[in-house]
């Protein structure tokens, strides 16, 4: 009960770390591709410049904005209907978060006011999962402020917890509450997660996929191909712990496989150079593969604040959209 009350009282700035929202505030999130959406005139759309005319009514479903309700129809029929328009468009943002066991790793001690998840409560460390959920919360908060619809799903061997896309006021709180208690287990299957996500999302959307992406590049390539076949806009956010990026270990110790691999006893100093070379090549290959599909790729260090990294990503996408418009 205490944990539930704690989550219920959680504020945006508390969960994200105090500086994050301020650092993101100056930037707009813009879709790189032409999407089926025109949200308050902010997103590129094939329908810009055309008249928007009333077309029909459809029955209200949870998640629809109450601003589109036709109260005159409600007064006559006692039923809720929303107005649909020709060229009615919205940007749908879907964030997929890797909840496989490797995301439980973290070498940074927790700080006061950083929120918390199931792995960090168990280890007292800020894990890759904590950083991924903070990124998700920041993106969702920003998109909802813009009036976009946001959906979130977690995945490992398939899709798990899924929150349907919504622009409702309580959507951000629902996202934070769900991720704070999500179990982080299993082995990641990127292609399967993509296939199951696309079954649920029928219109084109902007997909953020947040993971350590430590799986085979071929599988990640297959995932990207599924999204690009439908011309979705994709951003891969690779979340890695600083020790994974720098390997600053100097004491011989057993290395434990986080997703079923056997333990390995080794001397970190003896393998550091080879490890860093392999990791560098893996990240470069991921970046090259992702960009070949016209998608964005970004690597973040879990020891650094969420705000500056996301601000740089959004600034880069805004600049791209500006050049495209010109």
Buried (B, 14 or more C-beta within 10 A) or exposed (E): EEEEEEBEEBEBBBBBBEEBBEBBEEBBBBBBBBBBBBBEEBBBBEBEEEEEEEEEBEEBEEBBBEEBBBEEBEEEEEEBBBBEEEBBBBBBBBBBBBBBBBBBBBBBEBEEEBBBBBBBEEBEBBBBBBBBBBBBBBBBBBBBBBBBBBBBBBBBEEBBBBBBBBBBEEBBBBBBBBBBEBBBBBBBBBBBBBBBBBEEBEEBBBBBBBBBBBBEBEBBBBBBEBBBEEEBBBBBBBBBBBBBBBBEBEEEEEBEEBBEEEEEEBEBEEBBEEBEEEBEEBBEEBBEBBEEBEBBBBBBBBBEBBBBBBBBBBEBBBEEBEEEEE
